Amino acid sequence: MNVKIEESWKQVLSEEFDKPYFLNLAEALHKRKAAGEVIYPPGPLIFNAFNLTPFDKVKVVLIGQDPYHNPGQAEGLSFSVPHGVSAPPSLVNIYKEIESDLGIRLHKDGSLYGWAEQGVFLLNAVLTVKAGVAASHSSLGWSQFTDAVIRTLSEKKNGLVFLLWGNFARSKKELIDTSRHTVLEAAHPSPLARGAFFGCRHFSKTNEALVSQGLTPIDWSK
């Protein structure tokens, strides 16, 4: 199958695109779109996380669940919304933790493009959603694909930092070789977690792990 995705990702994932489950997934999306279903994010942005953060450049992996299902929000990056769109509640809490952890003041909208371009791979476990219906594409096969992505990162790279927030993301820990990578776990930043995310200090801890390997830290203010 011809998938429009950044070249280094295309190479390491080439076998996945020809597996039956992925072909079935592509067919299901095509049928839904042909039937008039509105799907987020728009087609060109489905693999946005991969295109903005090539496999060779990944330093940090932040795992989300599925895209925002309201109009104008999903852009193919976990937790991120387009430039000019206000940060949703979970992202507001992420920003609060960054400010507390690093002692900085953030003046930014909800776009995390600046993170992606520094090597923060903003991966949702499910890459599409039906407009207005959360988790509506969770059974299409995306998780099988993104589990393969996480395993590939774990097996083919060293010294990554995986950020696992909430029970869903933490369930992906079994896919990661913790002897080769740093895994940081916390509650989900959603307001539903009643503030349990605060105080995790994952942003300073991520940079400490990167610097210890001689890598450039992430500028979380971008």
Secondary structure, DSSP 4 states (H G I P E B T S, - for coil): ------HHHHHHTHHHHTSHHHHHHHHHHHHHHHTT--EES-GGGTTHHHHHS-GGG--EEEEESS---STTT--SSTT---TTSPPPHHHHHHHHHHHHHH-------S--HHHHTTTEEEEESS--EETTBTTTTTTSSHHHHHHHHHHHHHHH-SS-EEEEEHHHHHGGGGGS-TTTSEEEEE--SSGGGTTTTTT--HHHHHHHHHHTTTPPPP-TT-
